[in-house]
């Protein structure tokens, strides 16, 4: 059961990271009101909003997606290690 949870956490974290990356890439090519982009934004924007309140833009560069990816990796790492310890 614990191995299943570890694999699930790993899968979900990697899927969320891919969604963040795809959202960033599509923001350069798609209009904001495109249905695909809006669907991705409904997933990613609630996670990015608190980070954007704390981290300001550097010139025209938004580092909040990078910080979100790092936070996802850290939380995933901590949860997996906690579950490994419970085995």
Backbone as a ProteinNet text record, in pm:
[ID]
protein_1_A
[PRIMARY]
XXXXXXXXXXXXXXXXXXXXXXXXXXXXXXXXXXXXXXXXXXXXXXXXXXXXXXXXXXXXXXXXXXXXXXXXXXXXXXXXXXXXXXX
[TERTIARY]
82.2	0	86.5	192.3	278.4	351.2	391.6	457.7	362.7	233.7	134.1	123.7	120.7	112.9	236.5	352	476	472.3	429.7	419.8	314.2	203.7	99.1	148.3	218	273.8	373.5	457	555.3	485.6	383.7	311.6	241.3	171.2	97.6	190.5	303	395.9	455.5	490.6	545.7	439.9	316.1	208.1	182.2	184.5	163.4	277	398.3	511.7	497.2	453.8	433.5	323.6	216.2	108.2	158.8	241.5	297.9	384.4	469.2	557.6	477	377.8	293.8	217.8	170.4	99.6	189.9	313.3	408.2	438.3	462.6	495.1	375.4	255.9	137.7	104.2	146.3	118.9	191.6	295.4	366.6	298.7	220.7	167.2	16.4	-57.7	-203.1	-261.8	-377.7	-453.4	-500.7	-516.9	-558	-694.8	-781.8	-916.7	-935.2	-825.9	-833.9	-876.1	-966.2	-1016.8	-908	-807.5	-699.8	-622.1	-591.1	-514.7	-596.3	-724	-808.7	-818.4	-824.1	-830.4	-702.1	-588.5	-461	-448.4	-495.5	-487.1	-573.2	-684.7	-766.9	-695.3	-600.5	-522.2	-402.9	-333.8	-204.7	-218.5	-309.7	-318.6	-343.6	-430.1	-446.4	-317.5	-230.4	-102.8	-1.2	-9.3	86.3	51.7	-76.4	-120.2	-51.2	-42.5	26.8	175.5	236.9	379	398.4	309.1	320	300	224.1	206.9	335.7	418.2	541.1	660.5	671.2	787.1	752.3	820.5	790	850.7	801.1	859.7	1000.9	1088.4	1224.6	1229.8	1214.1	1201.7	1069.9	1076.1	955.8	950.3	1033.1	1042.4	968.8	881.7	805.7	868.4	925.5	990.4	896.4	770.1	678	657.5	651.7	641.3	763	881.1	1002.1	998.7	956.7	947	841.4	730.4	627.3	680.3	755.1	812.8	908.1	989.5	1081.1	1003	896.8	815.3	745.9	697.4	635.4	737.2	858.7	963.1	998	1006.7	1040.8	932.1	806.3	695.6	687.6	704.9	703.2	815.3	933.6	1049.1	1023.2	970.6	944.7	836.9	729.6	623.8	672.5	749.1	800.3	895.1	981.8	1075.2	1001.5	896.4	816.3	751.1	699.4	637.1	740.6	860	967.3	1003.2	1002.5	1036.2	928.9	806	697.1	693.1	767.7	765.8	820.4
-119.4	0	125.7	125.2	243.6	265.6	157.6	170.4	233.5	194.5	254.1	404.1	445.9	588.5	663.4	603.6	666.5	685.3	580.8	591.7	693.6	700.3	797	939.9	964.4	1097.7	1134.6	1040.5	1065.5	1098.7	1019.7	1042.8	1178.3	1210.1	1335.8	1457.2	1447.4	1560.7	1581.4	1473.3	1486.1	1537.3	1491.4	1538.8	1687.4	1731.7	1873.3	1958.7	1910.2	1983.2	1994.8	1888	1893.3	1993	1996.2	2092.4	2234.9	2261.7	2395.9	2434.2	2343.7	2372.6	2395.7	2311.6	2329.1	2460.7	2496.5	2623.5	2742.2	2736.5	2845.1	2853.7	2740.6	2740.3	2789.4	2742.8	2784.1	2931.2	2988.5	3130.1	3218.6	3166.1	3242	3232	3126.9	3101.6	3114.4	3093.7	3093.4	3218.4	3253.5	3364.1	3324.5	3421.7	3388.8	3322	3341.5	3287	3159	3100.7	2970.9	2865.7	2774	2675.3	2589	2550.9	2468.8	2548.7	2670.6	2753.6	2786.3	2810.4	2838.6	2717.7	2597.9	2476.2	2459.5	2483	2471.7	2581	2701.4	2811.5	2787.3	2715.3	2686.3	2592.4	2515	2426.2	2499.6	2576.6	2633.6	2767.2	2852.1	2986.5	2989.1	2902.1	2905	2870.4	2794.3	2761	2872.6	2944.8	3052.1	3182.5	3206.2	3334.1	3368.2	3276.5	3313.1	3341.7	3270.6	3293.1	3429.1	3466.8	3596.4	3713.1	3690.9	3797.5	3824.1	3721.3	3733.5	3768.2	3705.4	3722.1	3821	3934.8	4032.2	3990.4	4053.3	4031.6	4087.6	4022.7	4073.1	4119.3	4250.8	4301.5	4252.4	4178.5	4119.4	3968.6	3918.2	3774.1	3737.3	3637.1	3586.1	3454.5	3453.8	3334	3245.6	3283.6	3205.7	3062.1	3033.2	2892	2809.7	2867	2795.9	2768.5	2866.1	2848	2741.9	2742.6	2641.1	2501.4	2485.5	2354.7	2309	2399.5	2365.3	2325.4	2398.6	2364.9	2229.8	2200.6	2070.2	1959.1	1977.9	1877.1	1858.6	1968.2	1959.4	1886.1	1923.5	1858.8	1710.9	1680.7	1542.2	1462.4	1519.4	1453.5	1426.3	1525.9	1508.9	1404.2	1406.6	1307	1165.6	1150.7	1017.7	966.4	1053.1	1009.2	974.9	1049.1	1016.8	880.9	852.3	722.1	609.5	637.4	536.7	504	604.3	582.7	499.9	508.4	433.2	287.3	253.1	113.8	19
0	0	0	78.3	85.8	-46.7	-110	-240.7	-341.8	-335.7	-424.1	-399.8	-273.3	-240.5	-287.6	-272.5	-318.4	-469.3	-541.3	-686.6	-728.7	-655.3	-685.9	-665.7	-555.7	-530	-638.3	-675.9	-780.9	-913.3	-949.4	-1074.3	-1074.4	-965.6	-958.7	-961.9	-894	-895	-1034.1	-1101.4	-1236.3	-1334.6	-1319.4	-1406.3	-1384.1	-1259.5	-1230.3	-1285.4	-1276.9	-1333.2	-1484.6	-1549.8	-1694.9	-1729.2	-1650.8	-1675.4	-1660.9	-1561.4	-1542.7	-1662.4	-1707.5	-1820.7	-1948.1	-1972	-2091.4	-2084.5	-1968.4	-1952.1	-1984.1	-1936.8	-1964.6	-2113.5	-2176.9	-2319.9	-2401.5	-2368.9	-2444.1	-2423.4	-2311.7	-2289.4	-2391	-2453.6	-2556.3	-2692.1	-2715.7	-2848.8	-2860.5	-2753.1	-2759.5	-2698.1	-2747.7	-2690	-2550.1	-2460.5	-2323.2	-2313.3	-2413.8	-2405	-2485.1	-2530.5	-2599.2	-2496.1	-2534	-2435.9	-2371.9	-2447.9	-2390.5	-2286.9	-2320.6	-2227.8	-2104	-2120.3	-2004.5	-1912.5	-1972	-1890.4	-1809	-1872.8	-1800.3	-1694.6	-1727.4	-1631.6	-1508.2	-1524	-1405.8	-1309.5	-1361.5	-1275.8	-1215.7	-1299.1	-1259.4	-1185.3	-1226.4	-1168.4	-1017.5	-963	-816.3	-740.7	-802.7	-739	-755.1	-866.5	-893.1	-821.5	-796	-738.7	-605.8	-509.6	-384.6	-405	-496.7	-523.9	-587.6	-679	-747.3	-651.4	-543.5	-444.8	-368.2	-353.3	-274.8	-362.6	-479.5	-566.5	-677.8	-682.2	-787.6	-921.7	-1027.5	-1159.5	-1162.4	-1235.3	-1255.5	-1400.1	-1419	-1555.1	-1611.3	-1721.3	-1780.1	-1757	-1667.4	-1644.4	-1516.4	-1528.4	-1415	-1369.8	-1251.1	-1199.3	-1118	-1105.8	-1022.7	-1072.8	-1204.5	-1243.7	-1202.2	-1211.3	-1169.2	-1019.1	-941.9	-797	-764.1	-838.5	-816.9	-845.7	-952.1	-984.7	-874.8	-825.3	-716	-590.3	-559	-441.7	-457.7	-578.2	-603.2	-580.2	-630.6	-612.4	-464.5	-390.2	-248	-170.4	-192.7	-121.5	-158.8	-286.8	-331.1	-265.8	-261.6	-199.5	-51.5	19.6	162.1	188.1	108.5	127.6	96.8	-10.9	-45.1	61.4	112.8	217.5	347	378.1	494.4	479.9	361.1	338.3	336.4	282.5	288.1	433.6	518.4	659.3	729.8	682.3	745.2	703	598.2	549.9	652
[MASK]
+++++++++++++++++++++++++++++++++++++++++++++++++++++++++++++++++++++++++++++++++++++++

